[in-house]
């Protein structure tokens, strides 16, 4: 059986496909640009539009990573703009100091070893994962310290002040309060006893953070969460209820025969 020659239309289609494939392989790799210095009280959509309008002159705005703080709901102080196009990175760096919402932004080039969702290097992410795995959900909220200090100074002062309560895994300094997490059980109770103590002329207020509710776990895990979260009076009430119910059950010798 003789093989038929491909039609001219099919040949043109194959050639066009090969040209598109070669063209797509020459597309420049995405450029990751870090941006900070903007007003974190902006709405995410407003920041997105401002950044898109600014960086579209550098090349194709492929994506943006803009996130809120989980506690304060304010925008995180830095975000990532992903650009494509020849020379897009150099053009973007020239926009350093541009005005967005009345503030001058800082533009930096991010190395390729950064996670797009967090903007952190793999080494930093690994360290945070270790701390997260060690964390025992023992946490406190601290207020009353001098908020005029820098966050680094507050973090160091609180770390030293609460170091006797147990091993500290994380310290997060927010706008008006700080969150401190411990590894050892019982650290919260020791930390709560430091409420009302003096730190640099300020009186600290310490409160325990609630345990996170388990999701999609076994019934035993949920029961253990309820027990750990319950107050002493609640646990005592459970004990009395169980004892009362048990006493109402007839003894085996007193049960009527069937």
N, C-alpha and C positions, 0 to 999 in steps of 0.2 A: 504493500500500500504506500503510495507516494505521499510524502509530507507536503502539505500546502504551505506556501510562503505567507508570512504574516502580511496583513494589509498595511498600506501606508499610514492609515489612521492609527492602527495599533502601535506601529513603530514610533509615530510622533508622541503617542501617549506615554510609552515607556521612556523615551528620551526626556520628556518633560518631568516625569516622576523622578528620574535620576538627577536632574538638575535641581529639583526641589530638595531632594535628600542631601545633595552636596551643599546646598545653600544653608539648610538647617544645621548641618554639622559645623558650619563656620560661624554660627550665632555665638556671640560672646557670652562667657559665663556670667552668672548674676553677680553683681557687686553689692556688698553689704555695707551700708552707711549707718553709723550711729548718730543719733540726734538727741541733744538734751539742752536744757536752759529755757524751754518754753514754759508757759503758765500751766501748771498741773490742774488748775481749776477749770480749764476749758472742757467743753464737751468733746468726746472722741470724734464725732463727725466734723466738728469745726477744725480740729487739729488735722484731721485727715485731708480735708479740702485745702487747708493752708499749705501743708507739706506737698501735696500733689501739684498745686499750682507753682510752688517754688522749684521742685526738682524735675518737673517735666521738661524743663529747658536743658537738662543734662542728658536725657535719653528716655527710654521707656520705663515708667514707674511700674515695675512688675508686681510688687506687693509691699505691704506695710505691716509691721507688728506693733500695735498700740494696745496697751493693757491698762487696766485699773488696779489699784491696790485693793485687796480683798477686804480689808478692815475699814479703811477711810473712804473707799470708793472714788478717791481722786486718781487722776492719771499718774502712772508711774513716771519718774523723773526722766527716763530715757526711753527711746523707741528705736526701731530699726526700719530703714527704708531700703528696699531691694530694687536696684536699677539694672537695666540691660542697655547695651549700646557701646559702641567704640568710644573710649575716652570718657565714659560716664562717671567713673570714679574721680578722675582729676577735675572734671567740671564741678562735681558735687562739693569737693573740698574747697573750691573757690567761693562757695556760698557760706563759708564759716563767718559768723557774725551777722548774718541776715536777720531782719526783724520779722518776728511772728507774734502778733498780738501785743506789740509794745515791748517785747523782750528779744534780746539777741541770743540766737541759738549757737550751740557749739557743734560743729560737724566733724566727725572723725571717720576714718576708714577702719572697718572691723576685719580682723584676720579670718581666714576661712575656717578655723577650728572652733567657731562659736556656734552655739545652738540658736537657731532662729527664733524659737519661741521665748527664750529667756535672755538672750544676749550674753550668756555666760560661757566661759571656756569649759572644755570637757573636764579639766582638773578641778575647777570650782564646783561643777555639777556633781562630780564624784564625791567630793568632800561633803557637800550638802546631803547627798543620799546617805552617807555614813551617819551623819548627825541625825537625819530623819529616822533611820532604822534604830538608832540607840534611844531615841526619844520615847518616853514612857507616858506621854500625854499628861505629865505633871507640869502644870503651868500656872503662872501668876500674872496679874495685871498690876502695874505700879504707877501711881500718880503722885503729885506733890513735889517732885524734884524741880530744880531750876530749869525752866524751859528756854532760857536765854543762852544756855550752853550749847555747844555743838553736839551733834548726835554721837560723835566718837567719844567726846568727854563724858557724856551721860552714860554711854555703854560701858566705858571703863569703870566709872564710879559705881554703877549698879552691879557690875560683875564682881568687883572687890567687896561690895557691901553684902552681897548674898552668897558669896563663895563658901561660907561656912555651913550653908543649908544643904549642900549636896553638889554633885557634879552638874555644871551648867552646860547644856548642849547648844542653846540658841538664845540670843538677846536681840529683840527687834525694837528699835526706838521709833515711835510714831510721832505725830504732831503734839499730842497732849498726854500720851501715856506710853509705857513700855511694856513689852511682853517678854517674860523670862521663862524658859523651859528647863526642866531638870531631868536627869536620867534616873536617879534613885527614887524608889517609893518612900513616902514620908517626907520628902523634901518640901512639899507644899506646906505641911503643918509647921515645919521649922521656919519657913519664909513668912508665914502669916503672923508669927510672933514678932516679926520685925516691923509690923505696921505701927506707925506712931514714932518710930525712931528717927533720929536726926541725920541728915545727909547734907553737909555743906550749908547748914543754917536753915534747911527746909525740912518739913515733917512729911515723911513718906506715908502713903496710904496703899496698903497691899490687899488685894482680893484674889481669891482662887478662880482660875478659869474653869469653865465647865468641861467635862470630858466630852470628846466628840462622839456623836451617836454612830454606832456601827451600822453599816449598810451591807445587805446581802450576806450576812454571816449566820452562823448556826444559832439555834435557840439558846444553847448554853452560853454563847458569847453575849447575846442580848440580855440574858438573865444576869450575867456577871456585870455588865454595864449598869443595869438598874441597881444592883447591889452597891456598886462603887459610887454611884451618883446619889444614892439615898442618904438622907440625914439619919442621925442616931435615933431620933424619935420614930421615924418611919420604920427603921429596921426593928426596933423594939415592938412596934405595933404588929409587924408581920409575925414576930416570934409569939406574941400573945394569941394572935389569931390561930396560928398553927397548933399551939398547945390546947386552946379551947376546943378546936375541932377534934383533936386526937382524944381528948377526955370524953367527948360525947359518943365516941365509937364504943359499942358493947364489947366486953371481953369475950373471948372464944368460948369460955365455959358458960356464959350467960346467953349466948345466941340460941334462939329457938331452933329446934331441929326441923329440917325441911321434910 
